Amino acid sequence: MRIVIFGPQGAGKGTQSALISDKYQIPAVSTGEIFRWAIKGKTSLGLKVLSFVDKGKLVPDELTIGVVRERLEAGDAVDGFLLDGFPRNVLQAERFDQMLSEWGTSLDGALVLEVPEDVSLRRLLGRRVCSQCGRNYHLDSPPAVDWTCDDCGGQVVERVDDHEEATIRGRLNLYHEQTEPLKNYYQEQGLLRQVGGEGTTEEVFARITRVL
């Protein structure tokens, strides 16, 4: 199975990606993880990515596509994958389709998680993250002991990019401008799977499994 997942910030993509990965036995790969993988491996593309990340700039489309290609050519993604955060826009989607075509394959689905903006804001303003391993938490679902990560014991802190409502609204606007047009792109290909992201984790996952 080869699928992409997208949706506004706070829709629950990371949580659901992990569940999908476990159920269907495919690697769930986020753009952030791909960039960290390339930087850690000190590939030529990874070093270029680092130059943008260090300056707090968005990684250009062509460089992003190149790093995604490198990651998906790794052995664990040969038989399937779930991509979170890529493609980010229609140009990337078109280039990605070309890449898959070169490999003699194509996407099986494009999953979009949809939540109202007020839900995104509430979820994002309450998010917390482990400063050591990056595991996500929330004010409504904290770690077991005194904001100490259940996995590694690191300190769980507020995410820097979730600190102010104005910043979050700016990120949501960017999603609507750049990423939301992917709905029409994949709808025209018959690949779009729309799922409501409100409710418990289990309820949302049940909806996902019904459409995949």
N, C-alpha and C positions, 0 to 999 in steps of 0.2 A: 504494500500500500504506500502510495506517495501522495501526501497531502500537505497543504499549507493552511495555517490558521491565522486569522487576523481579527481585528476589532478594536474599539477604543481602549485607551489606557484604563485599567481597573475592571475590565470585562471578565477577568479570570483566566486569561489565556495560559499563563504559566502553570496554574493548578491543573487545568484540564489537559494540557499537553502531557504532563507527567502521567495522568491516568490513561490517556490514549496510548502512550508509549508502552505502558505496562500491559494493557489489554491486548494490543495488536503486535507487541514485540518488535517495535520499530524505534530507532533512536529519535528522541525529541531534541531538536537543535534550535536554539534561539540565535538571533543575530549577535547578541552580546557574547554568547558562548563561542560562536564562530570566530569573532574578533579576538577573544582571549586565547583561543586555540592557536590561531595564526601568530599572535604576538609571542606566546610561550614557545612555539616551535621555531621562532626567529626566521620564518620564511621571508623571502624578499617582499612578498605582499604584506606579510604581517608587520614588517618594519615600517612600511608605508602607512598602514593603518595606525600604527602607534603614533606617527607624526601628527595625524589628525586628532586622535583621541587625546593626546597630551595638551592640545590647544583647545579642547572642548568643542571641536568642530564636527559636523556630520561627515561621515566617510562618503566620498563621491560614489555615484552609481556604479561606474565601471570597476572601481576598486572593490566595492562590495560584491559585485557579481563574480569577480575573479576569486575572491576569498571563499565565497559559497561553493564555487566549482571545486576548489582544492579540498574543502571539507567533505563534500558529497562523494568525492573520489576515494575517500577513506573506506576501508573494508566494511565497516559496520553499516554503511548507508547504501550498499550496492543493491540490496533487495527491498529497500523501502525506507521512508523517512517521514518525519513531521517537522515542517519548518515554521518557526514562530518569529515574526518580525521581518520576514523576507518572503515575497517581494514587498517593498514599501510603497511602490507607486506603479503605474501602468508601464512605464518604460522598463523597469526591472522585471515586471511580469512577462513582457514580450521577449526580453533577452533570455529569461529563464526558460520559457517555452522553446526557444531556439536551442538552448543548451541541452534540454531533455531530448529534443528531436535528434540532435547529433548523437546522442547515446541510444537512440532507437526506442525511447520510452516517452511517457507523458504523465501528467498529473491524473490522479484518480478522483480528486475532489479539492474544493476550496471552502473551508469552514469559516464562517464569520459568526462571532459571538456578539450579540447586540444587547446593550443596556442603555437606559436613559442617562442623560448627562448628570443628573443629580445623584444617581447611583454611582457613577464613575467618581464623582467628586468625593462622596462619602467614603468610598472604599480607598481612594488614593490618600486622602487626608489622614486615614487611620493606619496606613501601611507602615510596617517596621521591617528592618532587615538585619540579619546577623552581619556584624562588621568583619567577621573572619571568613565564613564560608558562603555568604550571600543568600542563605535560606530566608524566605519571606514569611513574615508574621503579620498580624493585624491586632489592633486594640481589642477587637471582639474575639480574637483567637490567639492569645499570647502564649509564649513558651511556658513550660510547667513551673519553672522556678525563677522568680525574680529577674525577668528579662535577660535570662541566660540561655543561649541557644541549646535546644534539645539535642542537636546533632554533634556540635563540636565544643560547646561551652563558651563560645565567644559572646561578646556583649551585643545585645539586640538594640538597635538605635533607629531613630527616625531617618527615612531616606532623604538625602539632600535635595533631590529633584521633586519631592512631594511636600516641601515645606510651606509653600504659599499657594493660596487658591488661584491667584493671577497667573502664576507659572503653570499650574495644572491646566487652566483654561486655555492657555497658549498652546500647550501640547495637544489638547483635544481639538483645537481649531486646526492645527497642522494635520492631525489625523483626517479630519473631514475634508481638507483641501487635497491632500496627497494620496491617502490610502483608501478612503471610502470609495473612490471611483473604481476600485478593483471589483466591487460588487457587480457593476454592469459588465465589466470585462469578463469575469468568470461566468456570469449569468448567460452571456451570449454563447459561451462554450458548453453550456449545460453542466457546469461543474459546481456551481454555487450551492452551498448547504447553509441555510440560515437557522440559527439556534438562539433562543432567548437566554440571556446569561443571568437572569434573576432567579433567586431561589437558593436552596442548599447546593453544596458541591455535588452531592449524589443526584439531586434532581436534574441539574444541568447536564451531568455526565450521561444520565439515562436518555435525555433528549439527543445528545450527540450520537450515542450508539445506535439510535433508531434511524439516523440519517446517513450514517457512514456505510 
